[in-house]
Amino acid sequence: MHGEADICGRWGCGPGRNRKPPDMSSEHEWVSEAGIFNQREQGWLMDALVLAAEENVDFRIHVENQTRARDDVSRKQLRLYQLYSRTSGKHIQVLGRRISARGEDGDKYAQLLVETDTFGSQVRIKGKETEFYLCMNRKGKLVGKPDGTSKECVFIEKVLENNYTALMSAKYSGWYVGFTKKGRPRKGPKTRENQQDVHFMKRYPKGQAELQKPFKYTTVTKRSRRIRPTHPG
C-alpha cells in the first residue's frame, strides 16, 4: 500500500492528473518531479505495482484501526448530556462505584461529562456529580472508577441504523454497556449490538444547554486588513 501511495504522490492518480509512470524498460536514468530515479529503484517499484494490483485493499479495515487508535494530538472535546436507556426508560447514573440506569431526567447523578478521545468515536464518560468514570472490568461488569486513564474506561461510540447509540468497550471487543428493564447493568459477555439493552439516546439535561460552545468560523483573505483599535485623545 505504501508503494501505491508513493506512486500516486509522484505522478498523480486522481481526476485530471493523466500523467503516467515512465517506461520501466528504459536502461537510462530519468528525471521526475520528485528527482532522479535510477535502475536500482526499478525493482522496488515493480514489486509495489504488482502488490498493489494483486491486493484487494479494504479501506474499512484501515478506518477501523484508526478509530481504535488513541489521538493525543487533537484537542479533546468535552460535552455534557444524559444517556437514556431504551430498556429501562431511565438514564444512566454514575453513583460512585455503582452504576445503574434508573435516573430521572435532570437527576444530578445522570449528568455525564463525555470526553472525546479521538476524532469522534472513542469516549470517556464521567459522572459530573461524583467525578467517577464509567468503566468495564475484565469480567464484563460495569463499575465506577475515580481514575479514567485505563483502557477499561474507554468506549467506542457507535451510531446505529435506528439512530440509537451503542457503547462498546475499547478493551474488550464485542462487549457493550447494557442494562435490564429494572436498570441493572448487564455483563459485557451477555450483550450484543442488536439487543435493545445496549441502545441509548443522548439527551441534554432538563433546562441546561450544551457545555461545549459552538465553533465560530472566520474567513480570512489576503485583502483582509487588521483593524487597529482607536484610543480617545
Order of alpha helices (4+ residues) and beta strands (2+ residues): alpha-beta-beta-alpha-alpha-beta-beta-beta-beta-beta-beta-beta-beta-beta-beta
